[in-house]
Amino acid sequence: YSDLECPFCKVFHKTMHKVVDNSNGKVAWVYRNYPIPNLHEKAFAEAEASECAFDQGGDQAFWQYIDKVFEVTPSNDGLETEQLSVIAEGNGLDVPAFERCLASGKFKPKIEGDIESGNKDGVSGTPFSLIVKNGKVVDTINGAEPYETVVKKLNAASK
C-alpha cells in the first residue's frame, strides 16, 4: 500500500524495484493505492491518474505512470497537478482521454476500495506491505525498510 506523495513510499518504491529485479521471478509485487488525504491532499487525484493510465494501457502503462510520478514528485504535495497530464503524454497516453477519465472520477470507488482493503489489512501508514505465501499473510513490512531487511523477510517467508 502506497501514497504517491509520501516521501517514504518514494524511497521504498526504488527498493521494491530492486527486490523484484533481483528475485528471478520469485517475487510478485502488487501495488495498492493508499492515499492519505489528511497528509497529502493531491495523492488521491494522483492515485486516480494511475488508474486512468492503467485504463488506457494496462499494467505496463500503470507501472510507467507510477514510476514517473515517484521520479518527479518532490513529495508532500509538491507535484503540480498539471504534471499528471504531462506524465501521461510522456508515457504515450491519449491525453484528452486521460483527462476525461481523471475528471470523471470513475476510479474513485476503486481507490476507496483499496483504502478500505488496507484498513482491513492493518495499514496505519505508508508504505505498508504484506508478504503473502500460498494466499496467507505470513509477514508485513511496515515503512520504508532497506533492501537487505526486505530480502531477509522474503527469504524467511519462503521457507
C-alpha positions in Angstrom: 0.0 0.0 0.0 1.4 3.3 -1.1 0.7 7.0 -1.2 2.1 8.8 -4.3 3.0 11.9 -2.3 4.6 10.0 0.6 8.4 10.6 0.7 9.0 7.2 2.4 6.9 5.5 -0.3 9.1 7.2 -3.0 12.2 5.6 -1.3 10.6 2.2 -0.8 9.4 2.2 -4.5 13.0 2.1 -5.6 13.7 -0.6 -3.0 10.9 -2.8 -4.3 12.1 -2.4 -7.9 15.5 -3.7 -6.8 13.8 -6.6 -4.9 11.7 -7.6 -7.9 14.6 -7.1 -10.4 16.9 -9.4 -8.3 14.2 -12.1 -7.4 14.5 -14.2 -10.6 10.7 -14.0 -10.9 10.1 -15.3 -7.4 8.5 -12.1 -6.1 5.2 -10.7 -7.4 4.6 -7.0 -6.5 1.0 -6.0 -6.2 0.6 -2.2 -5.9 -2.4 -0.8 -4.0 -3.1 2.9 -3.8 -3.5 4.1 -0.3 -3.6 7.9 -0.4 -3.7 9.7 2.9 -5.6 12.9 2.2 -5.0 14.4 5.6 -1.3 14.3 4.9 -1.2 14.6 1.1 -4.2 16.4 -0.5 -3.0 15.7 -4.0 -2.4 12.0 -3.5 -6.0 10.8 -4.2 -6.1 12.5 -7.6 -2.6 11.1 -8.4 -3.9 7.6 -7.5 -6.9 8.1 -9.8 -4.5 9.2 -12.5 -2.5 6.0 -12.2 -5.7 4.1 -12.7 -6.6 6.2 -15.7 -3.2 5.2 -17.1 -4.0 1.6 -16.5 -7.3 2.0 -18.2 -5.6 3.1 -21.4 -2.5 0.9 -21.4 -2.8 -1.9 -18.8 -0.1 -3.0 -16.4 2.7 -1.5 -18.4 1.1 2.0 -18.6 0.2 1.8 -14.9 3.8 0.9 -13.8 5.3 3.5 -16.1 3.0 6.1 -14.7 3.7 5.2 -11.0 7.4 5.1 -11.7 7.4 8.5 -13.3 5.3 10.1 -10.6 7.7 8.9 -8.0 10.6 10.0 -10.1 9.4 13.6 -10.5 7.5 14.4 -7.3 9.3 16.2 -4.6 6.7 14.5 -2.3 4.4 16.1 0.3 2.1 17.6 -2.2 4.9 19.1 -4.2 3.8 17.7 -7.6 1.9 20.3 -9.6 -1.5 19.0 -10.7 -0.9 19.8 -14.4 2.1 17.4 -14.3 -0.4 14.5 -14.3 -1.2 15.1 -17.9 2.4 15.8 -18.8 3.4 12.4 -17.4 0.6 10.8 -19.3 1.8 12.4 -22.5 5.4 11.5 -21.8 4.2 7.9 -21.4 2.5 7.9 -24.8 -1.1 8.0 -23.5 -4.0 9.8 -25.2 -4.0 13.0 -23.1 -7.6 14.1 -23.8 -8.9 10.6 -23.0 -6.7 10.6 -19.9 -8.0 14.0 -18.8 -11.6 12.9 -19.3 -11.0 9.8 -17.3 -9.5 11.8 -14.5 -12.3 14.4 -14.5 -15.0 11.7 -14.5 -13.9 10.3 -11.1 -14.6 6.8 -12.5 -11.8 5.3 -10.4 -12.8 7.0 -7.1 -14.6 3.8 -6.0 -11.5 1.6 -6.8 -9.2 3.9 -4.8 -11.7 3.9 -1.9 -11.8 0.2 -2.1 -8.0 0.0 -1.9 -8.1 2.2 1.2 -10.8 0.0 2.8 -8.9 -3.1 2.0 -5.8 -1.5 3.5 -7.7 -0.6 6.6 -8.8 -4.2 7.0 -5.2 -5.4 6.4 -4.0 -3.2 9.3 -2.4 -0.3 7.3 -1.7 2.5 9.7 0.7 4.4 7.4 2.6 4.1 4.2 4.4 2.3 2.7 2.9 -0.9 4.1 3.4 -4.3 2.5 2.0 -7.7 3.1 4.2 -10.8 2.4 1.8 -13.4 1.2 2.6 -17.1 0.7 0.0 -19.5 -0.6 -2.7 -17.0 -0.2 -1.9 -16.3 3.5 -0.2 -13.3 5.0 3.0 -14.5 6.6 4.7 -11.2 7.5 4.4 -7.5 6.9 6.8 -4.7 6.1 5.8 -1.5 7.9 7.6 1.5 6.5 10.4 2.1 4.1 12.6 -0.8 5.2 16.0 -1.1 3.5 16.6 -3.6 0.7 18.5 -6.0 3.0 15.7 -6.2 5.5 13.1 -6.8 2.8 15.1 -9.6 1.3 15.6 -11.2 4.8 11.9 -11.1 5.4 11.1 -12.6 2.0 13.7 -15.3 2.4 12.3 -16.2 5.8 8.8 -16.3 4.4 9.8 -18.6 1.6 10.9 -21.4 3.9 
